[in-house]
Amino acid sequence: RIVYLNGEFLPLAEARIPIMDRGFLFADGIYEVSAVLDGRLVDNEAHLARLDRSLGEIDIRNPHTTKEWIGLQTDLIARNGLEEGLVYMQVTRGVAERDFAYPSADTTPTVMMFTQGKRIAANPLAETGAKVVTVPDLRWKRRDIKSVALLAQVLAKQQAAAAGVAEAWMVEDGAVTEGSSSTAFIVTASGVLVTRPLSTALLPGITRKAVLRLAEEADLTIEERLFSVEEACAATEAFYTSASAFVMPVVALDGKVIGDGSPGPLTRRLRAHYLALAR
Ligand code: PDD
């Protein structure tokens, strides 16, 4: 596998980061993930805009223009012959002597990218639907920044893995914030699509935005509001969205069956619409 590191394309095993990299020491950096379908990037400019925003929020200058980023991503996809999967991008504040406050302004950010082959459109789990467990949301208060500090999500996803399910939905003050690496949606008995409104409490999902636009075009009623675990368990449908899952039906939450235990009709429609858009 060929990866990108600080201006070079090189084999994965040869890509090395100094131990004083602030990403390694402090998780002082941000990342992005764009999907690749049929060899093409999906909704990528929105991901690059969020990358730019995340960097701005922590005062790291964006090392590349959008055009440069796209050039690097496209090159990496071609070098790896990637047809379906993900492009991971990470920028850290760079290498400096360990000290909490920012190093001198001339410190060069570390830029890294790699690809991962993954079945996203052709994911068999989307046919049967995913099971989800809820976990406490242990994260910090700026979840709108796509920070590489992901320990709470690692713990959440491990709880999901230990329970034999695909995803964990994180809960704060009784309300679902989002999935450990996805945005949470439910459909109420009256057919209303519900997802949490954007704030610093969650990541502004790129797939979330696209799906809300599709729902609007389909004249669905949308409510951006908080919802509880109880309401989610009583929902007729549920799903989660992300670059790595697109629209993933949820068929059980904390062991309680959602709807009839198979992917709901509205969820299926939104997934099909999203796939059509992505292609
Ligand atoms: N995760 N919420 C969280 C906490 C996430 O980590 C992600 C994405 C999302 C969905 O965002 P988007 O639709 O823009 O992918 C929501 C990526 C895929 C990851 O960490 O691998």
py3Dmol code that shows the C-alpha trace and the ligand (Angstrom):
import py3Dmol

protein = """\
ATOM      1  CA  ARG A   1       0.000   0.000   0.000  1.00  0.00           C
ATOM      2  CA  ILE A   2       1.237   3.452  -0.911  1.00  0.00           C
ATOM      3  CA  VAL A   3       0.648   6.257   1.581  1.00  0.00           C
ATOM      4  CA  TYR A   4       1.307   9.993   1.562  1.00  0.00           C
ATOM      5  CA  LEU A   5       3.507  11.688   4.154  1.00  0.00           C
ATOM      6  CA  ASN A   6       4.738  15.303   4.072  1.00  0.00           C
ATOM      7  CA  GLY A   7       5.059  15.697   0.334  1.00  0.00           C
ATOM      8  CA  GLU A   8       6.033  12.130  -0.532  1.00  0.00           C
ATOM      9  CA  PHE A   9       4.266   9.005  -1.731  1.00  0.00           C
ATOM     10  CA  LEU A  10       5.915   5.956  -0.209  1.00  0.00           C
ATOM     11  CA  PRO A  11       5.246   2.355   0.876  1.00  0.00           C
ATOM     12  CA  LEU A  12       3.326   2.124   4.179  1.00  0.00           C
ATOM     13  CA  ALA A  13       6.221   0.399   5.977  1.00  0.00           C
ATOM     14  CA  GLU A  14       8.578   3.256   5.100  1.00  0.00           C
ATOM     15  CA  ALA A  15       6.307   6.042   6.354  1.00  0.00           C
ATOM     16  CA  ARG A  16       7.663   7.002   9.794  1.00  0.00           C
ATOM     17  CA  ILE A  17       6.664   9.750  12.241  1.00  0.00           C
ATOM     18  CA  PRO A  18       9.093  11.167  14.852  1.00  0.00           C
ATOM     19  CA  ILE A  19       8.097  10.390  18.442  1.00  0.00           C
ATOM     20  CA  MET A  20       7.966  14.119  19.195  1.00  0.00           C
ATOM     21  CA  ASP A  21       5.105  14.609  16.743  1.00  0.00           C
ATOM     22  CA  ARG A  22       2.401  16.484  18.653  1.00  0.00           C
ATOM     23  CA  GLY A  23      -0.208  14.206  17.157  1.00  0.00           C
ATOM     24  CA  PHE A  24       1.485  11.308  18.950  1.00  0.00           C
ATOM     25  CA  LEU A  25       2.173  13.172  22.216  1.00  0.00           C
ATOM     26  CA  PHE A  26      -0.986  15.289  22.611  1.00  0.00           C
ATOM     27  CA  ALA A  27      -3.437  14.131  19.913  1.00  0.00           C
ATOM     28  CA  ASP A  28      -2.832  17.699  18.742  1.00  0.00           C
ATOM     29  CA  GLY A  29      -4.292  17.364  15.288  1.00  0.00           C
ATOM     30  CA  ILE A  30      -7.364  16.745  13.222  1.00  0.00           C
ATOM     31  CA  TYR A  31      -8.462  14.264  10.563  1.00  0.00           C
ATOM     32  CA  GLU A  32     -10.977  13.677   7.797  1.00  0.00           C
ATOM     33  CA  VAL A  33     -12.373  10.643   6.032  1.00  0.00           C
ATOM     34  CA  SER A  34     -13.811  10.744   2.504  1.00  0.00           C
ATOM     35  CA  ALA A  35     -15.462   7.795   0.805  1.00  0.00           C
ATOM     36  CA  VAL A  36     -14.407   6.476  -2.590  1.00  0.00           C
ATOM     37  CA  LEU A  37     -16.976   4.797  -4.817  1.00  0.00           C
ATOM     38  CA  ASP A  38     -16.233   3.535  -8.341  1.00  0.00           C
ATOM     39  CA  GLY A  39     -12.788   5.128  -7.961  1.00  0.00           C
ATOM     40  CA  ARG A  40     -14.272   8.585  -7.312  1.00  0.00           C
ATOM     41  CA  LEU A  41     -14.411  10.685  -4.156  1.00  0.00           C
ATOM     42  CA  VAL A  42     -17.869  11.173  -2.609  1.00  0.00           C
ATOM     43  CA  ASP A  43     -18.978  14.637  -1.412  1.00  0.00           C
ATOM     44  CA  ASN A  44     -15.271  15.336  -0.961  1.00  0.00           C
ATOM     45  CA  GLU A  45     -15.313  19.137  -1.117  1.00  0.00           C
ATOM     46  CA  ALA A  46     -17.575  19.213   1.944  1.00  0.00           C
ATOM     47  CA  HIS A  47     -15.079  16.994   3.801  1.00  0.00           C
ATOM     48  CA  LEU A  48     -12.218  19.285   2.772  1.00  0.00           C
ATOM     49  CA  ALA A  49     -14.211  22.320   3.940  1.00  0.00           C
ATOM     50  CA  ARG A  50     -14.741  20.644   7.338  1.00  0.00           C
ATOM     51  CA  LEU A  51     -11.015  19.782   7.465  1.00  0.00           C
ATOM     52  CA  ASP A  52     -10.228  23.447   6.895  1.00  0.00           C
ATOM     53  CA  ARG A  53     -12.679  24.467   9.611  1.00  0.00           C
ATOM     54  CA  SER A  54     -11.315  21.914  12.117  1.00  0.00           C
ATOM     55  CA  LEU A  55      -7.777  23.208  11.491  1.00  0.00           C
ATOM     56  CA  GLY A  56      -8.915  26.807  11.913  1.00  0.00           C
ATOM     57  CA  GLU A  57     -10.580  26.014  15.244  1.00  0.00           C
ATOM     58  CA  ILE A  58      -7.229  24.823  16.654  1.00  0.00           C
ATOM     59  CA  ASP A  59      -5.046  27.423  14.906  1.00  0.00           C
ATOM     60  CA  ILE A  60      -3.212  25.098  12.541  1.00  0.00           C
ATOM     61  CA  ARG A  61      -2.783  26.643   9.121  1.00  0.00           C
ATOM     62  CA  ASN A  62      -4.175  24.512   6.320  1.00  0.00           C
ATOM     63  CA  PRO A  63      -1.043  23.279   4.495  1.00  0.00           C
ATOM     64  CA  HIS A  64      -2.922  22.877   1.181  1.00  0.00           C
ATOM     65  CA  THR A  65      -5.529  24.557  -0.961  1.00  0.00           C
ATOM     66  CA  THR A  66      -8.651  22.542  -1.809  1.00  0.00           C
ATOM     67  CA  LYS A  67      -7.260  21.993  -5.290  1.00  0.00           C
ATOM     68  CA  GLU A  68      -3.960  20.670  -3.897  1.00  0.00           C
ATOM     69  CA  TRP A  69      -5.778  18.335  -1.503  1.00  0.00           C
ATOM     70  CA  ILE A  70      -7.877  16.931  -4.334  1.00  0.00           C
ATOM     71  CA  GLY A  71      -4.743  16.457  -6.450  1.00  0.00           C
ATOM     72  CA  LEU A  72      -3.022  14.509  -3.652  1.00  0.00           C
ATOM     73  CA  GLN A  73      -6.112  12.409  -2.915  1.00  0.00           C
ATOM     74  CA  THR A  74      -6.648  11.584  -6.588  1.00  0.00           C
ATOM     75  CA  ASP A  75      -2.993  10.613  -6.983  1.00  0.00           C
ATOM     76  CA  LEU A  76      -3.154   8.375  -3.897  1.00  0.00           C
ATOM     77  CA  ILE A  77      -6.360   6.676  -5.096  1.00  0.00           C
ATOM     78  CA  ALA A  78      -4.752   5.990  -8.493  1.00  0.00           C
ATOM     79  CA  ARG A  79      -1.486   4.700  -6.989  1.00  0.00           C
ATOM     80  CA  ASN A  80      -3.471   2.237  -4.858  1.00  0.00           C
ATOM     81  CA  GLY A  81      -5.978   1.323  -7.569  1.00  0.00           C
ATOM     82  CA  LEU A  82      -8.738   2.015  -5.026  1.00  0.00           C
ATOM     83  CA  GLU A  83     -12.251   1.419  -6.371  1.00  0.00           C
ATOM     84  CA  GLU A  84     -14.305   1.385  -3.156  1.00  0.00           C
ATOM     85  CA  GLY A  85     -13.194   2.445   0.295  1.00  0.00           C
ATOM     86  CA  LEU A  86     -11.880   5.413   2.216  1.00  0.00           C
ATOM     87  CA  VAL A  87      -9.237   8.101   2.033  1.00  0.00           C
ATOM     88  CA  TYR A  88      -7.994   9.072   5.503  1.00  0.00           C
ATOM     89  CA  MET A  89      -6.324  12.486   5.902  1.00  0.00           C
ATOM     90  CA  GLN A  90      -4.588  13.747   9.031  1.00  0.00           C
ATOM     91  CA  VAL A  91      -2.848  16.985   9.925  1.00  0.00           C
ATOM     92  CA  THR A  92      -1.034  17.483  13.234  1.00  0.00           C
ATOM     93  CA  ARG A  93       0.682  20.555  14.617  1.00  0.00           C
ATOM     94  CA  GLY A  94       4.035  18.966  13.775  1.00  0.00           C
ATOM     95  CA  VAL A  95       7.214  17.937  15.548  1.00  0.00           C
ATOM     96  CA  ALA A  96       8.573  19.958  18.486  1.00  0.00           C
ATOM     97  CA  GLU A  97      10.065  19.512  21.960  1.00  0.00           C
ATOM     98  CA  ARG A  98       7.301  18.396  24.341  1.00  0.00           C
ATOM     99  CA  ASP A  99       5.581  21.474  25.748  1.00  0.00           C
ATOM    100  CA  PHE A 100       1.814  21.913  25.999  1.00  0.00           C
ATOM    101  CA  ALA A 101       1.450  25.366  24.460  1.00  0.00           C
ATOM    102  CA  TYR A 102       1.892  25.797  20.702  1.00  0.00           C
ATOM    103  CA  PRO A 103       5.457  25.517  19.387  1.00  0.00           C
ATOM    104  CA  SER A 104       6.966  28.340  17.296  1.00  0.00           C
ATOM    105  CA  ALA A 105       4.886  29.466  14.349  1.00  0.00           C
ATOM    106  CA  ASP A 106       7.398  28.101  11.829  1.00  0.00           C
ATOM    107  CA  THR A 107       6.744  24.501  12.947  1.00  0.00           C
ATOM    108  CA  THR A 108       5.625  22.512   9.898  1.00  0.00           C
ATOM    109  CA  PRO A 109       2.364  20.589  10.257  1.00  0.00           C
ATOM    110  CA  THR A 110       2.605  16.838   9.654  1.00  0.00           C
ATOM    111  CA  VAL A 111       0.365  15.808   6.746  1.00  0.00           C
ATOM    112  CA  MET A 112      -0.503  12.172   6.205  1.00  0.00           C
ATOM    113  CA  MET A 113      -2.972  10.260   4.029  1.00  0.00           C
ATOM    114  CA  PHE A 114      -3.738   6.621   3.374  1.00  0.00           C
ATOM    115  CA  THR A 115      -6.426   4.600   1.633  1.00  0.00           C
ATOM    116  CA  GLN A 116      -8.444   1.668   2.935  1.00  0.00           C
ATOM    117  CA  GLY A 117     -10.361  -0.732   0.729  1.00  0.00           C
ATOM    118  CA  LYS A 118     -13.852  -1.212   2.181  1.00  0.00           C
ATOM    119  CA  ARG A 119     -17.263  -2.274   0.937  1.00  0.00           C
ATOM    120  CA  ILE A 120     -19.507   0.694   1.646  1.00  0.00           C
ATOM    121  CA  ALA A 121     -22.156   0.568  -1.090  1.00  0.00           C
ATOM    122  CA  ALA A 122     -21.774  -3.205  -1.252  1.00  0.00           C
ATOM    123  CA  ASN A 123     -21.829  -3.689   2.537  1.00  0.00           C
ATOM    124  CA  PRO A 124     -23.878  -6.835   3.346  1.00  0.00           C
ATOM    125  CA  LEU A 125     -24.722  -5.389   6.802  1.00  0.00           C
ATOM    126  CA  ALA A 126     -26.903  -2.787   5.083  1.00  0.00           C
ATOM    127  CA  GLU A 127     -29.184  -5.625   3.877  1.00  0.00           C
ATOM    128  CA  THR A 128     -29.842  -7.086   7.323  1.00  0.00           C
ATOM    129  CA  GLY A 129     -29.323  -3.915   9.366  1.00  0.00           C
ATOM    130  CA  ALA A 130     -26.965  -3.131  12.236  1.00  0.00           C
ATOM    131  CA  LYS A 131     -27.477  -3.625  15.949  1.00  0.00           C
ATOM    132  CA  VAL A 132     -26.459  -0.800  18.258  1.00  0.00           C
ATOM    133  CA  VAL A 133     -25.825  -0.426  21.985  1.00  0.00           C
ATOM    134  CA  THR A 134     -25.886   2.829  23.937  1.00  0.00           C
ATOM    135  CA  VAL A 135     -22.925   4.011  26.014  1.00  0.00           C
ATOM    136  CA  PRO A 136     -22.280   7.156  28.060  1.00  0.00           C
ATOM    137  CA  ASP A 137     -20.767  10.008  26.041  1.00  0.00           C
ATOM    138  CA  LEU A 138     -17.408  10.539  27.738  1.00  0.00           C
ATOM    139  CA  ARG A 139     -16.029  13.118  25.286  1.00  0.00           C
ATOM    140  CA  TRP A 140     -14.888  16.705  25.636  1.00  0.00           C
ATOM    141  CA  LYS A 141     -17.054  19.736  24.822  1.00  0.00           C
ATOM    142  CA  ARG A 142     -15.800  20.585  21.304  1.00  0.00           C
ATOM    143  CA  ARG A 143     -17.060  17.567  19.394  1.00  0.00           C
ATOM    144  CA  ASP A 144     -17.661  19.755  16.345  1.00  0.00           C
ATOM    145  CA  ILE A 145     -13.890  19.591  15.756  1.00  0.00           C
ATOM    146  CA  LYS A 146     -12.807  16.369  14.059  1.00  0.00           C
ATOM    147  CA  SER A 147      -9.975  15.851  16.539  1.00  0.00           C
ATOM    148  CA  VAL A 148      -7.701  12.802  16.481  1.00  0.00           C
ATOM    149  CA  ALA A 149      -8.274  12.514  20.260  1.00  0.00           C
ATOM    150  CA  LEU A 150     -10.632   9.539  19.961  1.00  0.00           C
ATOM    151  CA  LEU A 151     -10.155   7.613  23.205  1.00  0.00           C
ATOM    152  CA  ALA A 152     -13.824   7.928  24.200  1.00  0.00           C
ATOM    153  CA  GLN A 153     -14.844   6.617  20.760  1.00  0.00           C
ATOM    154  CA  VAL A 154     -12.326   3.763  21.037  1.00  0.00           C
ATOM    155  CA  LEU A 155     -13.906   2.748  24.362  1.00  0.00           C
ATOM    156  CA  ALA A 156     -17.419   3.125  22.915  1.00  0.00           C
ATOM    157  CA  LYS A 157     -16.637   1.051  19.823  1.00  0.00           C
ATOM    158  CA  GLN A 158     -14.973  -1.607  21.984  1.00  0.00           C
ATOM    159  CA  GLN A 159     -18.159  -1.854  24.073  1.00  0.00           C
ATOM    160  CA  ALA A 160     -20.071  -2.345  20.831  1.00  0.00           C
ATOM    161  CA  ALA A 161     -17.587  -5.005  19.694  1.00  0.00           C
ATOM    162  CA  ALA A 162     -17.791  -6.782  23.059  1.00  0.00           C
ATOM    163  CA  ALA A 163     -21.596  -6.807  22.716  1.00  0.00           C
ATOM    164  CA  GLY A 164     -21.224  -8.233  19.203  1.00  0.00           C
ATOM    165  CA  VAL A 165     -22.805  -5.209  17.505  1.00  0.00           C
ATOM    166  CA  ALA A 166     -21.642  -2.751  14.848  1.00  0.00           C
ATOM    167  CA  GLU A 167     -21.974   0.646  16.487  1.00  0.00           C
ATOM    168  CA  ALA A 168     -22.420   2.426  19.825  1.00  0.00           C
ATOM    169  CA  TRP A 169     -24.680   5.450  20.220  1.00  0.00           C
ATOM    170  CA  MET A 170     -23.373   7.850  22.826  1.00  0.00           C
ATOM    171  CA  VAL A 171     -25.760   9.310  25.388  1.00  0.00           C
ATOM    172  CA  GLU A 172     -25.531  12.528  27.381  1.00  0.00           C
ATOM    173  CA  ASP A 173     -28.203  13.755  29.826  1.00  0.00           C
ATOM    174  CA  GLY A 174     -30.553  11.048  28.569  1.00  0.00           C
ATOM    175  CA  ALA A 175     -30.326  12.157  24.922  1.00  0.00           C
ATOM    176  CA  VAL A 176     -28.435  10.455  22.088  1.00  0.00           C
ATOM    177  CA  THR A 177     -25.607  12.723  20.895  1.00  0.00           C
ATOM    178  CA  GLU A 178     -24.357  10.649  17.945  1.00  0.00           C
ATOM    179  CA  GLY A 179     -22.742   7.341  17.062  1.00  0.00           C
ATOM    180  CA  SER A 180     -19.110   6.702  17.994  1.00  0.00           C
ATOM    181  CA  SER A 181     -18.248   7.335  14.321  1.00  0.00           C
ATOM    182  CA  SER A 182     -21.603   8.260  12.808  1.00  0.00           C
ATOM    183  CA  THR A 183     -24.686  10.486  13.073  1.00  0.00           C
ATOM    184  CA  ALA A 184     -27.835   8.994  14.653  1.00  0.00           C
ATOM    185  CA  PHE A 185     -31.329   9.262  13.131  1.00  0.00           C
ATOM    186  CA  ILE A 186     -34.729   7.861  14.112  1.00  0.00           C
ATOM    187  CA  VAL A 187     -38.128   7.790  12.404  1.00  0.00           C
ATOM    188  CA  THR A 188     -41.133   8.228  14.685  1.00  0.00           C
ATOM    189  CA  ALA A 189     -44.436   6.359  14.439  1.00  0.00           C
ATOM    190  CA  SER A 190     -45.892   9.364  12.597  1.00  0.00           C
ATOM    191  CA  GLY A 191     -43.099   9.206  10.001  1.00  0.00           C
ATOM    192  CA  VAL A 192     -41.045  12.169  11.216  1.00  0.00           C
ATOM    193  CA  LEU A 193     -37.295  12.004  10.628  1.00  0.00           C
ATOM    194  CA  VAL A 194     -35.485  13.080  13.798  1.00  0.00           C
ATOM    195  CA  THR A 195     -31.808  13.904  14.313  1.00  0.00           C
ATOM    196  CA  ARG A 196     -29.973  16.050  16.812  1.00  0.00           C
ATOM    197  CA  PRO A 197     -29.413  19.710  15.808  1.00  0.00           C
ATOM    198  CA  LEU A 198     -25.833  20.814  15.160  1.00  0.00           C
ATOM    199  CA  SER A 199     -23.922  22.300  18.085  1.00  0.00           C
ATOM    200  CA  THR A 200     -20.545  21.843  19.756  1.00  0.00           C
ATOM    201  CA  ALA A 201     -21.977  18.588  21.218  1.00  0.00           C
ATOM    202  CA  LEU A 202     -21.552  16.626  17.987  1.00  0.00           C
ATOM    203  CA  LEU A 203     -19.694  16.479  14.691  1.00  0.00           C
ATOM    204  CA  PRO A 204     -21.466  18.206  11.789  1.00  0.00           C
ATOM    205  CA  GLY A 205     -21.744  15.074   9.638  1.00  0.00           C
ATOM    206  CA  ILE A 206     -21.252  15.546   5.919  1.00  0.00           C
ATOM    207  CA  THR A 207     -23.454  12.523   5.195  1.00  0.00           C
ATOM    208  CA  ARG A 208     -26.025  13.891   7.670  1.00  0.00           C
ATOM    209  CA  LYS A 209     -26.276  17.070   5.635  1.00  0.00           C
ATOM    210  CA  ALA A 210     -26.661  15.228   2.331  1.00  0.00           C
ATOM    211  CA  VAL A 211     -29.313  12.889   3.780  1.00  0.00           C
ATOM    212  CA  LEU A 212     -31.296  15.791   5.259  1.00  0.00           C
ATOM    213  CA  ARG A 213     -31.279  17.450   1.836  1.00  0.00           C
ATOM    214  CA  LEU A 214     -32.534  14.231   0.223  1.00  0.00           C
ATOM    215  CA  ALA A 215     -35.240  13.925   2.890  1.00  0.00           C
ATOM    216  CA  GLU A 216     -36.299  17.502   2.226  1.00  0.00           C
ATOM    217  CA  GLU A 217     -36.479  16.846  -1.513  1.00  0.00           C
ATOM    218  CA  ALA A 218     -38.668  13.804  -0.751  1.00  0.00           C
ATOM    219  CA  ASP A 219     -40.989  16.081   1.295  1.00  0.00           C
ATOM    220  CA  LEU A 220     -40.363  14.207   4.527  1.00  0.00           C
ATOM    221  CA  THR A 221     -41.025  15.980   7.802  1.00  0.00           C
ATOM    222  CA  ILE A 222     -37.719  16.643   9.547  1.00  0.00           C
ATOM    223  CA  GLU A 223     -37.214  17.582  13.162  1.00  0.00           C
ATOM    224  CA  GLU A 224     -33.727  18.588  14.286  1.00  0.00           C
ATOM    225  CA  ARG A 225     -34.072  18.086  18.016  1.00  0.00           C
ATOM    226  CA  LEU A 226     -32.777  15.989  20.884  1.00  0.00           C
ATOM    227  CA  PHE A 227     -34.189  12.484  21.299  1.00  0.00           C
ATOM    228  CA  SER A 228     -33.910  10.105  24.223  1.00  0.00           C
ATOM    229  CA  VAL A 229     -32.860   6.446  24.279  1.00  0.00           C
ATOM    230  CA  GLU A 230     -36.482   5.558  25.188  1.00  0.00           C
ATOM    231  CA  GLU A 231     -37.778   7.411  22.140  1.00  0.00           C
ATOM    232  CA  ALA A 232     -35.178   5.714  19.947  1.00  0.00           C
ATOM    233  CA  CYS A 233     -36.172   2.282  21.287  1.00  0.00           C
ATOM    234  CA  ALA A 234     -39.820   3.072  20.472  1.00  0.00           C
ATOM    235  CA  ALA A 235     -38.996   4.398  16.970  1.00  0.00           C
ATOM    236  CA  THR A 236     -40.375   2.622  13.912  1.00  0.00           C
ATOM    237  CA  GLU A 237     -37.058   3.001  12.106  1.00  0.00           C
ATOM    238  CA  ALA A 238     -33.530   4.066  12.955  1.00  0.00           C
ATOM    239  CA  PHE A 239     -30.294   4.458  11.042  1.00  0.00           C
ATOM    240  CA  TYR A 240     -26.882   6.065  11.206  1.00  0.00           C
ATOM    241  CA  THR A 241     -24.868   7.923   8.592  1.00  0.00           C
ATOM    242  CA  SER A 242     -21.161   8.411   7.895  1.00  0.00           C
ATOM    243  CA  ALA A 243     -18.652   8.442   5.070  1.00  0.00           C
ATOM    244  CA  SER A 244     -17.785   4.842   5.951  1.00  0.00           C
ATOM    245  CA  ALA A 245     -21.362   3.522   6.231  1.00  0.00           C
ATOM    246  CA  PHE A 246     -23.423   5.932   4.059  1.00  0.00           C
ATOM    247  CA  VAL A 247     -26.946   5.191   5.426  1.00  0.00           C
ATOM    248  CA  MET A 248     -26.885   2.159   7.737  1.00  0.00           C
ATOM    249  CA  PRO A 249     -30.231   0.762   8.972  1.00  0.00           C
ATOM    250  CA  VAL A 250     -30.445   0.047  12.716  1.00  0.00           C
ATOM    251  CA  VAL A 251     -32.610  -2.946  13.640  1.00  0.00           C
ATOM    252  CA  ALA A 252     -31.945  -3.241  17.376  1.00  0.00           C
ATOM    253  CA  LEU A 253     -30.992  -0.822  20.123  1.00  0.00           C
ATOM    254  CA  ASP A 254     -29.775  -2.171  23.469  1.00  0.00           C
ATOM    255  CA  GLY A 255     -31.319  -5.520  22.515  1.00  0.00           C
ATOM    256  CA  LYS A 256     -34.735  -4.027  21.769  1.00  0.00           C
ATOM    257  CA  VAL A 257     -35.998  -4.655  18.252  1.00  0.00           C
ATOM    258  CA  ILE A 258     -36.650  -1.516  16.170  1.00  0.00           C
ATOM    259  CA  GLY A 259     -39.747  -1.759  13.954  1.00  0.00           C
ATOM    260  CA  ASP A 260     -40.081  -5.323  12.654  1.00  0.00           C
ATOM    261  CA  GLY A 261     -36.363  -6.035  13.071  1.00  0.00           C
ATOM    262  CA  SER A 262     -35.477  -5.427   9.439  1.00  0.00           C
ATOM    263  CA  PRO A 263     -34.345  -2.221   7.673  1.00  0.00           C
ATOM    264  CA  GLY A 264     -37.292   0.202   7.466  1.00  0.00           C
ATOM    265  CA  PRO A 265     -38.784   1.423   4.161  1.00  0.00           C
ATOM    266  CA  LEU A 266     -37.817   5.055   4.658  1.00  0.00           C
ATOM    267  CA  THR A 267     -34.266   4.096   5.599  1.00  0.00           C
ATOM    268  CA  ARG A 268     -33.973   1.893   2.503  1.00  0.00           C
ATOM    269  CA  ARG A 269     -35.231   4.732   0.330  1.00  0.00           C
ATOM    270  CA  LEU A 270     -32.774   7.227   1.783  1.00  0.00           C
ATOM    271  CA  ARG A 271     -29.912   4.764   1.361  1.00  0.00           C
ATOM    272  CA  ALA A 272     -30.869   4.152  -2.274  1.00  0.00           C
ATOM    273  CA  HIS A 273     -31.154   7.903  -2.910  1.00  0.00           C
ATOM    274  CA  TYR A 274     -27.796   8.516  -1.263  1.00  0.00           C
ATOM    275  CA  LEU A 275     -26.126   5.775  -3.340  1.00  0.00           C
ATOM    276  CA  ALA A 276     -27.594   7.273  -6.507  1.00  0.00           C
ATOM    277  CA  LEU A 277     -26.252  10.690  -5.483  1.00  0.00           C
ATOM    278  CA  ALA A 278     -22.808   9.283  -4.598  1.00  0.00           C
ATOM    279  CA  ARG A 279     -22.530   7.570  -7.969  1.00  0.00           C
TER     280      ARG A 279
END
"""
ligand_1 = """\
21
PDD
N -16.402 9.316 11.398
N -19.915 11.623 14.233
C -18.688 11.186 14.548
C -18.253 11.220 15.971
C -17.828 10.706 13.536
O -16.595 10.290 13.849
C -18.287 10.662 12.192
C -17.421 10.205 11.062
C -19.592 11.122 11.921
C -20.154 11.140 10.531
O -19.602 12.170 9.768
P -19.509 12.079 8.178
O -20.890 11.814 7.689
O -19.018 13.399 7.802
O -18.562 10.948 7.849
C -20.365 11.597 12.965
C -15.439 8.878 10.399
C -16.055 8.158 9.248
C -14.352 8.084 11.089
O -13.988 8.503 12.192
O -13.873 7.093 10.556
"""
view = py3Dmol.view(width=600, height=400)
view.addModel(protein, "pdb")
view.setStyle({"model": 0}, {"cartoon": {"style": "trace"}})
view.addModel(ligand_1, "xyz")
view.setStyle({"model": 1}, {"stick": {}})
view.zoomTo()
view.show()
